[in-house]
Amino acid sequence: MTSHKIALVTGAGSGIGRASAIALAQAGWHVVLAGRRIETLTHVEAEIAAGGGHAMVHATDVADEASVANLFDKIRTTFGRLDLLFNNAGVFSPAMPLEDLDVAIWRSMVDVNLTGAFFCTQHAFRIMKAQEPRGGRIINNGSISAHAPRPNSAPYTATKHAITGLTKSTALDGRKYDIACGQIDIGNAETDMVQRMKTGVAQADGRIAPEAVMDVSHAAQAVVHMASLPLEANVLFMTVMATKMPFVGRG
């Protein structure tokens, strides 16, 4: 057991998950780092410890129901509670015409980006509704793609639109248990996965053009802000994006 508030970050080994886990630890949370690659999680754990924070690593495949159940059993037995779930784990699909998309890629994207978030939400509900004091917060990592697609991104865009539905349903169903749920939609935070944005990516009009990016720390601090609110208040949707990325305007 611990006096710290407990946060679980999925996909914590890199990118937005890593930055958010470190920022939460700096804000005083005890962070559970979940992801498939134990070596990257261990590196994040070391970074948090070097800064005086607290973290625990747990190898998890969010697309595997048994793996998720094992993760939450470990949280329950170790800490006795969970105050925050950041459903961050997700994967991109290779850009390809919709009509050429292999069904295996589609199913893989749905399994990780959508079903994984559902598994984690379901288990978080079970802990949060039963603990004392009751309740907690769930933050879903949506995307700018939860609002508008990029060319040739049907699986990723469809799952991120679905995350919006999951966010709304979770926010509604969590009310009676003092469980708040919100979604952060992040655009062009500079991570390894968006390095290509700076050199050129496909635009809606068929051009290949570079796009502006922002430091990933801005997204991480936005997550910390959402997490820091009392349970009587909730950021239902927040968009944090590179100011000059081509989102607001005609495609």
Legacy VTK file of the C-alpha trace (Angstrom):
# vtk DataFile Version 3.0
C-alpha trace
ASCII
DATASET POLYDATA
POINTS 251 float
0.000 0.000 0.000
1.092 3.599 -0.590
-0.018 7.112 0.260
0.702 8.228 -3.313
-2.058 8.491 -5.885
-1.683 5.619 -8.335
-1.655 6.173 -12.095
-1.508 3.538 -14.817
-0.110 4.557 -18.205
-0.372 2.072 -21.060
2.093 2.299 -23.917
4.447 3.933 -21.402
7.723 2.903 -23.009
7.936 5.616 -25.651
6.378 8.725 -27.143
3.410 10.360 -25.452
3.123 7.552 -22.908
6.716 7.935 -21.781
6.492 11.733 -21.560
3.200 11.572 -19.666
4.437 8.943 -17.221
7.495 11.041 -16.392
5.390 14.197 -16.010
2.908 12.425 -13.733
5.748 11.110 -11.570
7.187 14.604 -11.322
3.750 15.780 -10.167
3.805 13.269 -7.326
1.963 10.267 -8.766
3.186 6.711 -8.330
3.093 5.468 -11.920
2.547 1.941 -13.210
4.291 1.624 -16.573
2.598 -0.879 -18.884
3.656 -1.925 -22.376
4.844 -4.817 -24.462
8.584 -4.064 -24.422
9.987 -4.544 -20.954
13.359 -3.026 -21.859
11.878 0.336 -22.833
9.664 0.381 -19.745
12.711 -0.270 -17.582
14.480 2.734 -19.113
11.497 4.962 -18.280
11.399 3.561 -14.748
15.072 4.499 -14.341
14.408 8.033 -15.605
11.605 8.447 -13.093
13.716 7.089 -10.235
16.592 9.418 -11.166
14.197 12.325 -10.748
13.077 11.135 -7.335
9.792 9.648 -8.538
8.136 6.278 -8.049
7.264 3.773 -10.766
6.536 0.085 -11.278
6.987 -1.800 -14.547
4.589 -4.455 -15.818
4.852 -6.081 -19.258
1.386 -6.020 -20.807
-0.249 -6.606 -24.171
-3.458 -4.571 -24.006
-4.947 -6.590 -26.874
-4.737 -9.744 -24.721
-7.549 -9.929 -22.154
-5.614 -12.255 -19.851
-2.559 -9.984 -19.945
-4.692 -6.990 -18.976
-6.345 -8.946 -16.163
-2.919 -9.863 -14.828
-1.860 -6.198 -14.897
-4.848 -5.044 -12.881
-4.533 -7.929 -10.423
-0.959 -6.760 -9.790
-2.129 -3.175 -9.226
-4.836 -4.332 -6.823
-2.545 -6.533 -4.769
0.357 -4.055 -4.728
-1.455 -0.772 -4.109
-5.032 -1.609 -3.237
-6.376 1.135 -5.492
-6.106 2.945 -8.826
-6.730 6.677 -9.175
-5.903 7.277 -12.840
-5.859 5.244 -16.032
-4.306 6.826 -19.113
-5.398 4.673 -22.045
-2.507 5.639 -24.283
-1.375 2.417 -25.979
-1.909 2.512 -29.708
-0.403 1.686 -33.086
-0.442 3.246 -36.528
-1.285 1.332 -39.680
0.799 1.661 -42.830
-0.702 4.212 -45.199
-2.433 2.375 -48.023
-5.587 2.694 -50.117
-8.645 1.452 -48.257
-9.455 -1.064 -50.971
-6.017 -2.680 -50.669
-6.015 -2.985 -46.879
-5.410 -6.476 -45.513
-8.099 -7.501 -43.034
-5.387 -8.715 -40.632
-4.081 -5.130 -40.344
-7.598 -3.856 -39.686
-8.192 -6.411 -36.940
-4.816 -5.742 -35.338
-5.522 -2.016 -35.186
-8.950 -2.560 -33.640
-7.526 -5.039 -31.118
-4.864 -2.634 -29.828
-6.375 0.825 -30.280
-9.976 0.094 -29.319
-10.426 -3.285 -27.653
-7.305 -2.751 -25.537
-8.730 0.518 -24.225
-12.015 -1.228 -23.462
-10.288 -4.041 -21.545
-8.364 -1.536 -19.423
-11.437 0.633 -18.844
-13.484 -2.346 -17.723
-10.872 -3.461 -15.204
-10.332 0.108 -13.971
-14.074 0.428 -13.335
-14.037 -2.683 -11.186
-11.277 -1.308 -8.979
-12.430 2.317 -8.859
-16.065 1.603 -7.970
-15.077 -0.669 -5.074
-12.198 1.276 -3.505
-12.337 3.761 -0.630
-12.477 6.614 -1.271
-14.517 5.603 -4.300
-13.903 6.757 -7.846
-11.078 7.730 -10.133
-10.299 9.166 -13.544
-9.795 7.665 -16.993
-8.141 9.636 -19.789
-8.293 8.252 -23.319
-5.698 9.221 -25.902
-7.757 10.082 -28.943
-6.069 11.935 -31.780
-6.660 14.691 -34.266
-7.790 11.680 -36.308
-10.770 11.410 -33.935
-12.024 14.510 -35.788
-10.621 14.294 -39.320
-8.714 11.585 -41.226
-5.434 11.685 -43.023
-5.377 10.084 -46.474
-5.216 6.271 -46.481
-5.702 5.895 -42.709
-9.048 4.107 -42.401
-8.125 1.668 -39.574
-6.438 4.256 -37.354
-9.101 6.899 -37.978
-11.968 4.459 -37.378
-10.508 3.323 -34.059
-9.927 6.885 -32.885
-13.488 7.873 -33.754
-14.590 4.822 -31.765
-12.501 5.958 -28.802
-14.665 9.088 -28.719
-17.738 6.883 -28.318
-16.005 4.908 -25.584
-15.075 8.155 -23.817
-18.656 9.420 -23.821
-20.086 6.098 -22.656
-17.453 5.788 -19.933
-18.114 9.331 -18.730
-21.846 8.603 -18.540
-21.640 5.144 -16.987
-18.970 6.254 -14.519
-21.041 9.042 -12.969
-22.706 6.848 -10.366
-19.312 5.554 -9.228
-17.531 8.951 -9.146
-15.448 7.901 -12.150
-14.622 10.785 -14.486
-13.553 10.162 -18.074
-12.100 12.532 -20.635
-10.254 12.409 -23.929
-7.137 14.210 -25.097
-6.737 14.649 -28.844
-3.098 15.335 -29.684
-1.814 16.646 -32.981
1.800 16.328 -34.152
3.558 15.962 -30.810
7.198 15.333 -31.688
7.958 11.663 -31.031
9.744 8.982 -33.017
6.462 8.111 -34.724
5.931 11.609 -36.164
9.440 12.454 -37.319
8.218 11.977 -40.887
5.879 14.942 -40.443
8.850 17.307 -40.621
10.048 15.960 -43.967
6.703 15.532 -45.697
3.449 13.585 -45.434
0.444 13.174 -47.699
-2.133 15.948 -47.629
-5.829 15.807 -48.509
-5.186 17.508 -51.857
-2.612 14.905 -52.874
0.503 16.965 -52.124
3.377 15.773 -49.960
4.206 18.559 -47.530
6.071 19.008 -44.231
3.995 19.787 -41.144
4.682 21.714 -37.959
5.260 19.728 -34.771
5.313 20.617 -31.077
7.366 19.357 -28.157
5.775 16.255 -26.645
6.097 17.791 -23.182
3.130 20.057 -23.956
0.912 17.011 -24.448
2.271 15.448 -21.256
1.539 18.562 -19.220
-1.996 18.624 -20.598
-2.473 15.054 -19.340
-1.186 16.111 -15.915
-3.642 19.003 -15.867
-6.589 16.736 -16.677
-5.415 14.246 -14.047
-5.003 16.907 -11.363
-8.634 18.045 -11.317
-10.885 17.011 -8.427
-13.396 14.330 -9.400
-16.201 16.893 -9.308
-14.659 18.483 -12.435
-13.771 16.902 -15.761
-12.182 17.885 -19.052
-14.385 15.830 -21.363
-12.408 16.698 -24.519
-9.160 18.592 -24.977
-7.262 19.229 -28.213
-3.540 19.981 -27.951
-1.828 20.463 -31.290
1.026 22.087 -33.114
-0.329 25.556 -33.843
0.582 25.528 -37.532
-0.346 21.966 -38.426
-2.940 21.719 -41.227
-6.016 20.795 -39.191
-8.163 23.923 -38.934
-9.158 24.869 -42.474
-10.062 23.277 -45.771
-8.346 20.052 -46.906
LINES 1 252
251 0 1 2 3 4 5 6 7 8 9 10 11 12 13 14 15 16 17 18 19 20 21 22 23 24 25 26 27 28 29 30 31 32 33 34 35 36 37 38 39 40 41 42 43 44 45 46 47 48 49 50 51 52 53 54 55 56 57 58 59 60 61 62 63 64 65 66 67 68 69 70 71 72 73 74 75 76 77 78 79 80 81 82 83 84 85 86 87 88 89 90 91 92 93 94 95 96 97 98 99 100 101 102 103 104 105 106 107 108 109 110 111 112 113 114 115 116 117 118 119 120 121 122 123 124 125 126 127 128 129 130 131 132 133 134 135 136 137 138 139 140 141 142 143 144 145 146 147 148 149 150 151 152 153 154 155 156 157 158 159 160 161 162 163 164 165 166 167 168 169 170 171 172 173 174 175 176 177 178 179 180 181 182 183 184 185 186 187 188 189 190 191 192 193 194 195 196 197 198 199 200 201 202 203 204 205 206 207 208 209 210 211 212 213 214 215 216 217 218 219 220 221 222 223 224 225 226 227 228 229 230 231 232 233 234 235 236 237 238 239 240 241 242 243 244 245 246 247 248 249 250
